[in-house]
């Protein structure tokens, strides 16, 4: 008589138990991940913008300087070399 507790097959019984433990562990990890995801989204918290991020603005030199100033700066650097 075979069953879950007494597997019959070409593989040793220990392998069946190890496979069962891995499947059970993976299923539990999935359940925990889903539960955490649901509890995270059901808390009603929405993403708030970071106020300190707007205090610092990063702009490229091309937007803050006119093209004429950039060209003059490049020519000055080339003369120094």
Buried (B, 14 or more C-beta within 10 A) or exposed (E): EEEEEEBEEEEEEEEBEEEEEEEEEEEEEEEEEEEEEEEEEEEEEEEEEEEEEEEEEEEEEEEEBEEEEEEEEEEEEEEEE
